Amino acid sequence: MTLVLEKLFDKYKLGKKDRYEIQQIYSFLSPQKKIQMVENFEDLVAHIWVLKKEMFAEQQILFDNTLQNIEQKIKEAEKSRVQHSTQAEITKLRNFILG
């Protein structure tokens, strides 16, 4: 039956990680469930592809949000630095004028 899985893996161009994970699951199945898995392999692969697509979209959203947060923090830090520097210059001028 492993040869059948290998042919299915090749047919659907599954990567090493997916092959390994499917083989691990397959090894724990009862003989009847193994047959069902092989018979429904196309549906299984379709579900895997849908899940991967959804995960990729979620990763993109998280990555974009993270970049936006980083950019905002950089802008806030720059603004704070400029405000602090400006305040220091104002204090120096005030001391110069008054003093």
C-alpha positions in Angstrom: 0.0 0.0 0.0 2.9 2.3 0.6 3.7 2.1 -3.2 0.2 3.3 -3.9 0.8 6.3 -1.6 4.1 7.1 -3.3 2.3 7.1 -6.7 -0.4 9.4 -5.3 2.2 11.7 -3.7 3.9 11.9 -7.1 0.6 12.4 -9.0 -0.4 15.3 -6.8 3.2 16.7 -6.5 3.2 16.7 -2.7 6.2 18.0 -0.9 8.3 16.1 1.6 6.6 17.6 4.7 3.1 16.7 3.4 4.3 13.2 2.4 5.8 12.6 5.8 2.7 13.8 7.7 0.3 11.8 5.5 2.5 8.7 6.0 2.5 9.2 9.8 -1.3 9.4 9.8 -1.7 6.5 7.4 0.4 4.3 9.6 -2.0 4.6 12.5 -5.2 3.9 10.5 -7.1 0.6 10.4 -6.9 -1.3 7.2 -10.4 -0.1 6.2 -9.5 3.5 6.9 -6.4 3.1 4.8 -8.4 2.0 1.9 -10.8 4.9 2.4 -7.9 7.3 2.5 -6.5 6.0 -0.8 -9.9 6.1 -2.4 -10.5 9.7 -1.2 -7.0 10.9 -1.7 -8.0 13.6 -4.2 -10.4 15.1 -1.7 -7.7 14.9 1.0 -5.2 16.8 -1.2 -7.9 19.4 -2.1 -8.5 20.0 1.6 -4.8 20.3 2.2 -4.4 22.9 -0.6 -7.4 24.9 0.7 -5.9 24.9 4.2 -2.5 25.9 2.9 -4.0 28.7 0.9 -6.0 30.0 3.9 -2.9 29.7 6.1 -0.8 31.7 3.6 -3.5 34.4 3.5 -3.5 34.6 7.3 0.3 34.7 7.4 0.3 37.6 4.9 -2.3 39.5 7.0 -0.2 39.0 10.2 3.0 39.9 8.3 1.4 43.1 7.0 0.1 44.0 10.4 3.5 43.4 12.0 5.1 45.7 9.4 2.6 48.4 10.0 3.1 48.1 13.8 6.9 48.4 13.3 6.6 51.4 11.0 4.3 53.1 13.5 6.7 52.4 16.4 9.6 53.9 14.3 7.5 57.0 13.5 6.6 57.4 17.1 10.2 57.0 18.3 11.4 59.5 15.7 8.7 62.0 16.7 9.6 61.6 20.3 13.3 62.0 19.6 12.5 65.2 17.6 10.3 66.5 20.3 12.9 65.8 23.0 15.6 67.4 20.9 13.4 70.5 20.2 12.6 70.9 23.8 16.3 70.7 24.7 17.1 73.4 22.1 14.2 75.6 23.5 15.6 75.2 27.0 19.1 76.2 25.8 17.8 79.3 24.0 15.7 80.3 27.0 18.7 80.0 29.3 20.9 81.9 26.8 18.3 84.7 26.5 17.5 84.9 30.2 20.9 84.3 31.4 
